[in-house]
Amino acid sequence: MRIAFLCEQYPPVIWDGAGVYTHDIAHALARRGHEVHVLCTQGRAVRDDVFDGVHVHRRPLLRAPVTRYLGPAAKLITGRDHPRDSLSLRASLAVSYGFWLRQSGIRPDVIETQDGETRGLFTALGRRTPLVIHLHTPTMMDVRMRDPELTRKGEIADRVDRFSALRADARTSPSQLLVDTLRDLDWLRPDTDVDVIPYPFENASFAEVPTAEHTGPNLVVVGRLEWRKGLDVLLDAASRLQKRGIDAKVIFVGKSSGRVDGVETGTWLERRAAELGVPVRFDGHVARTDLPGLYGEARVVVVPSRFESFSIAGLEGMASARPVVATATTGVSTWVARWNGGAVVPPENPDAMADALEPFLTDAAHAATVGLRGRAGTAELNPDVIAARREEVYLKAIARHQVHGPTRGRG
């Protein structure tokens, strides 16, 4: 098959969950003999490369950055949820991918892109090519979790994103948790079919990280610093551990995103840690090649999110032979429990989190034993195995498209 991915987060420019997933599955599909193209609209470059059989096409995002030109006055038109509810960004991405896909001459057998910002809008509208939407986490879902009442602009943005997903020939999700949550929010219709396929994971990069037996009481969190990640709950848990005589240090790895109580999230966390007297370190965004060393500092890797469709960081932690403590509202919690690679706790419950962390922080040998179980388990998500499952979805999308033609969508 000739498969095209639409993803502006593709590495090495950006290493986030969507980008890492696209990178890993693209390379796995190429190893299985498929012709794989990744179209990225980012920056101003026009560049074509081939990496281990994956054709990467970087093209400019066709956008006039109006809010940047307006400076401080931009706040008058952007609103509280910018840029998540940005209609101009959605239009720019849809136009850019539609234009560059046509100009590239790739002519894929199937196109895959993620759920947010309507990258696949023109494909969904025109129905010229089979479309698979990967449900990562719809962009406005983060906003809904803090305030169920979206603004009028946010509602329009969410409806546009949802339109592409519902009109696609097939949909996938990394976890049943995400599917159930989207049904509860009426984002997915009751009869909308979704194939649940976990993320591919290549554990070789983390195989040489030593076990946790000789580490200090460090709690490592990897990912964007934002409200949804539940980082405030982790600080509260660390404070409770202090009262028990356990001085854990929290290491945040990732860039700040969004605001809490009107304050930039990273700054808010720093102030909150100072109020609680919890030792912290902020490492900011790091290269993926530096992650094994950072996981090596951890006694425990923590995924305290209020909601997360999966969590690559949780897999990386287990592959690094670290026990992972994750909330039940994360997709990775299924695998933590399955492999007995740590503990699963309720979200927004600092007492339960402190209780789960304490055995690992007070007994490094126990942490090492549990970490090794998780490391062994990660082999189950071998990228080649996951790629074979995705092939089945692509073939299903192609078959549906052939039956229904270029004007009707699936539900």
C-alpha positions in Angstrom: 0.0 0.0 0.0 0.9 3.6 -0.5 0.1 5.3 2.9 0.2 9.0 3.6 0.2 10.5 7.1 -0.6 14.2 7.7 1.3 15.4 10.8 3.0 18.7 11.4 4.4 17.4 14.8 6.6 14.9 13.0 10.1 14.6 14.6 12.7 15.9 15.0 11.0 19.4 14.9 8.5 18.3 17.6 8.6 15.3 19.8 5.1 15.0 21.3 2.7 12.0 21.6 1.2 12.4 18.1 4.6 13.0 16.5 6.2 10.0 18.3 3.3 7.7 17.3 3.4 8.8 13.6 7.2 8.4 13.5 7.1 4.9 15.0 4.2 3.5 13.1 5.5 5.0 9.8 8.8 3.2 10.2 7.2 0.0 11.2 4.9 0.1 8.1 7.9 0.8 5.8 9.8 -2.2 7.3 6.8 -4.3 6.3 7.2 -3.2 2.6 4.7 -0.4 2.3 5.4 2.9 0.6 5.0 5.4 3.4 4.8 9.2 3.1 4.6 11.8 5.9 3.4 15.3 4.9 4.3 18.0 7.5 3.2 21.6 7.2 5.6 23.3 9.6 7.8 26.3 9.3 8.8 27.7 5.9 10.9 24.9 4.5 10.3 23.0 1.3 12.2 19.8 1.8 12.0 16.1 0.9 13.9 13.4 2.7 13.9 9.6 3.0 14.6 8.1 6.4 14.8 4.3 6.6 12.3 4.0 3.8 9.9 6.7 5.1 9.4 9.7 2.7 9.1 12.9 4.7 7.8 16.0 2.9 8.1 19.2 4.8 6.1 22.2 3.4 5.2 25.6 4.7 1.9 26.2 6.6 -0.2 28.5 4.4 -1.2 31.0 7.1 -1.2 34.7 7.8 -0.3 35.0 11.5 -2.8 37.7 12.2 -2.6 37.5 16.0 1.2 37.8 16.0 1.0 41.0 14.0 -1.6 42.5 16.3 0.6 42.0 19.4 -1.2 42.7 22.8 -4.4 43.7 20.9 -4.7 40.1 19.7 -6.3 39.2 23.1 -9.4 41.1 22.1 -10.2 38.6 19.3 -8.6 35.4 20.4 -10.7 34.7 23.5 -10.0 32.5 26.6 -9.4 29.2 24.8 -7.0 30.3 22.1 -5.3 28.6 20.3 -7.3 25.4 20.9 -10.5 27.0 19.5 -8.7 28.8 16.6 -10.8 28.6 13.5 -8.1 30.3 11.4 -5.6 27.6 12.4 -8.1 24.9 11.4 -8.7 26.6 8.1 -4.9 27.0 7.5 -4.2 23.4 8.3 -7.0 22.1 6.1 -6.0 24.3 3.2 -2.3 23.6 3.6 -2.7 19.8 3.7 -5.3 19.8 0.9 -3.0 22.0 -1.3 0.3 20.3 -0.6 -1.2 16.8 -0.9 -2.4 17.6 -4.4 0.9 19.3 -5.3 3.0 16.4 -4.1 1.6 13.9 -6.5 1.7 11.2 -3.8 -1.7 9.7 -4.7 -2.0 7.5 -1.6 -4.1 4.4 -1.3 -5.1 5.6 2.2 -4.6 8.7 4.3 -4.2 8.7 8.1 -4.3 11.8 10.3 -5.3 12.6 13.9 -8.6 13.9 15.2 -7.8 17.6 16.1 -7.6 20.8 14.0 -9.3 19.2 10.9 -6.2 18.3 9.0 -8.2 15.8 6.9 -11.2 18.1 6.2 -10.7 18.4 2.5 -10.2 14.6 2.2 -13.4 14.1 4.3 -15.3 16.5 2.1 -14.1 15.4 -1.3 -14.0 11.7 -0.5 -11.4 11.1 -3.2 -9.2 9.0 -1.0 -9.9 6.5 1.9 -9.5 8.3 5.2 -8.5 6.9 8.6 -8.8 9.2 11.6 -6.6 8.3 14.6 -8.3 9.5 17.8 -5.4 10.9 19.8 -7.4 13.4 22.0 -9.8 15.9 20.3 -8.4 19.4 20.8 -11.5 20.8 22.5 -11.7 17.9 24.9 -9.1 19.5 27.1 -11.3 22.6 27.4 -14.4 20.6 28.0 -12.8 18.9 31.0 -12.3 22.2 32.7 -15.5 23.8 31.6 -18.2 21.7 30.0 -19.8 24.8 28.5 -17.8 25.7 25.4 -17.8 29.2 23.9 -19.7 29.6 20.6 -16.3 29.7 18.8 -15.2 26.5 20.7 -18.4 24.7 19.7 -17.9 25.5 16.1 -14.2 24.3 16.3 -15.3 21.1 18.0 -18.0 20.4 15.4 -15.6 20.9 12.5 -13.1 18.5 14.1 -15.9 15.9 14.8 -17.1 16.2 11.2 -13.9 14.8 9.8 -13.8 11.9 12.3 -17.4 10.9 11.7 -17.1 11.1 7.9 -13.9 9.1 7.8 -13.9 5.5 6.4 -12.4 4.1 9.6 -11.3 5.4 13.1 -8.8 4.0 15.6 -8.1 4.8 19.2 -5.1 3.9 21.4 -7.5 3.0 24.3 -11.0 2.0 25.1 -10.9 4.7 27.8 -10.8 7.4 25.1 -13.7 5.7 23.1 -15.9 5.5 26.2 -15.1 9.1 27.1 -16.0 10.4 23.7 -19.2 8.5 23.6 -20.1 10.0 27.0 -19.5 13.5 25.6 -21.6 12.6 22.5 -18.5 13.3 20.4 -18.9 9.8 18.9 -22.3 8.5 18.0 -23.4 5.2 19.6 -23.1 3.4 16.3 -19.7 4.9 15.3 -17.2 2.0 15.1 -13.7 2.5 16.4 -10.8 0.0 16.3 -8.9 0.1 19.6 -5.2 -0.4 18.8 -2.5 0.5 21.3 0.4 2.7 20.3 3.5 0.9 18.8 6.4 1.0 21.2 10.1 0.4 20.4 11.7 -0.4 23.8 15.3 -0.9 22.6 16.3 2.7 23.3 15.5 2.2 27.0 16.8 -1.4 27.4 20.2 -0.3 28.8 18.9 2.0 31.6 20.0 0.5 34.9 17.4 -0.6 37.4 16.1 1.7 40.1 18.0 -0.1 42.9 20.6 2.7 43.3 18.5 5.8 42.7 17.4 8.5 45.0 13.8 9.3 45.9 13.1 11.0 42.6 9.7 11.2 40.9 9.9 11.9 37.2 7.1 13.2 35.0 7.5 13.6 31.3 5.2 15.6 29.1 3.7 19.0 28.6 3.1 21.0 31.8 -0.6 21.6 31.6 -3.6 21.4 33.9 -4.9 18.2 32.3 -1.7 16.4 33.4 -2.6 16.6 37.1 0.8 17.9 38.1 -0.7 19.9 41.0 -2.1 16.6 42.4 1.4 15.1 42.3 2.8 18.1 44.2 0.1 17.6 46.8 1.0 13.9 47.1 4.7 14.8 47.5 3.7 17.2 50.3 1.9 14.4 52.1 4.9 12.1 51.7 7.0 14.8 53.4 4.7 14.7 56.4 5.5 11.0 56.5 9.2 11.7 56.6 9.8 10.9 52.9 11.5 13.7 51.0 10.8 13.0 47.4 12.0 15.3 44.6 9.8 15.9 41.6 11.5 16.3 38.2 9.3 17.9 35.5 10.5 17.1 31.9 8.5 19.1 29.3 7.6 22.6 28.2 4.9 24.7 29.8 1.5 24.8 28.0 -1.6 26.9 28.9 -2.4 28.7 32.1 -3.7 27.9 35.6 -5.6 30.6 37.4 -4.4 33.1 34.8 -0.7 32.2 35.4 1.5 30.3 33.0 1.5 26.7 34.0 5.2 26.3 34.7 5.3 29.4 36.8 2.2 28.3 38.7 3.7 24.9 39.5 7.0 26.5 40.6 5.1 28.8 43.0 2.9 25.9 44.3 5.9 23.7 45.0 7.5 26.6 46.9 4.3 27.0 49.0 4.3 23.3 49.8 8.1 23.1 50.4 8.4 20.3 47.8 11.8 20.0 46.0 11.4 20.3 42.3 13.4 20.6 39.1 12.2 21.8 35.7 14.2 20.4 32.8 12.0 21.8 30.0 11.7 20.2 26.7 14.5 17.7 26.0 15.6 15.6 22.9 14.2 12.1 22.8 17.8 10.8 22.9 18.2 12.4 26.3 15.2 10.7 27.8 16.8 7.4 28.9 19.3 9.3 31.1 16.4 11.2 32.7 14.4 8.1 33.4 17.6 6.6 34.9 17.4 9.3 37.6 13.9 8.2 38.6 12.9 5.9 41.4 9.3 6.1 40.1 7.8 7.5 36.8 4.5 9.1 37.5 1.5 9.7 35.1 -0.9 11.7 37.3 -3.2 13.0 34.5 -6.8 13.9 35.0 -7.2 12.3 31.5 -4.8 11.0 28.9 -5.8 8.8 26.0 -2.6 6.7 26.4 0.8 8.1 27.6 3.9 7.2 25.8 5.9 8.4 28.8 4.3 5.6 30.9 5.6 3.0 28.4 9.0 4.7 28.3 9.1 4.6 32.1 8.3 0.9 32.2 10.8 0.1 29.4 13.4 1.9 31.6 12.7 -0.6 34.3 10.9 1.9 36.5 7.7 1.3 38.4 5.0 3.5 37.0 2.2 5.0 39.1 -0.6 6.1 36.8 -4.1 7.3 37.3 -7.0 5.2 36.2 -8.0 7.9 33.7 -5.0 7.2 31.5 -4.9 4.6 28.7 -1.5 3.3 29.9 -3.0 2.3 33.2 -4.4 -0.8 31.5 -0.9 -1.9 30.6 0.5 -1.0 34.1 -2.1 -3.3 35.6 -1.7 -6.0 32.9 2.1 -6.3 33.4 2.0 -5.6 37.2 4.5 -2.8 36.4 3.5 -0.3 39.1 0.2 0.9 40.6 -3.0 2.5 39.3 -4.7 5.1 41.5 -7.9 7.3 41.2 -7.4 10.7 39.5 -7.2 13.9 41.6 -6.6 11.9 44.8 -3.2 12.9 46.4 -3.7 10.6 49.3 -4.1 7.5 47.1 -1.1 8.7 45.0 1.1 9.1 48.1 0.1 5.7 49.3 1.0 4.1 45.9 4.4 5.9 45.7 5.5 5.2 49.3 6.5 1.5 48.9 8.7 2.3 45.9 10.3 5.4 47.6 11.1 3.5 50.8 12.3 0.3 49.2 14.6 0.7 46.1 14.9 -3.1 45.7 11.2 -3.4 45.5 11.1 -0.6 42.9 13.7 -2.4 40.8 11.8 -5.7 40.9 8.5 -4.2 39.8 10.3 -2.1 37.2 11.8 -5.2 35.6 8.3 -6.7 35.2 7.1 -3.6 33.3 10.2 -3.7 31.1 9.5 -7.2 30.1 5.8 -6.4 29.4 6.6 -3.6 26.9 7.7 -6.2 24.3 4.0 -6.9 23.8 3.6 -3.6 21.9 6.3 -4.3 19.3 5.8 -1.9 16.4 5.7 -4.6 13.8 2.9 -6.4 15.6 0.9 -3.1 15.9 1.6 -2.2 12.3 0.0 -5.5 11.2 -3.2 -4.5 13.0 -3.2 -1.1 11.4 -2.9 -2.7 8.0 -6.2 -4.4 8.6 -7.8 -1.1 9.4 -6.4 0.5 6.2 -7.8 -2.4 4.1 -11.2 -2.0 5.8 -11.2 1.7 5.0 -10.2 1.1 1.3 -13.0 -1.5 1.0 -15.6 0.8 2.5 -14.5 3.6 0.3 -14.8 1.4 -2.8 -18.4 0.4 -1.9 -19.7 3.8 -0.9 -17.9 5.9 -3.5 -16.5 9.4 -3.2 -19.5 11.3 -1.8 -20.8 9.4 1.2 -19.2 9.1 4.7 -19.4 6.3 7.2 -20.9 6.7 10.7 
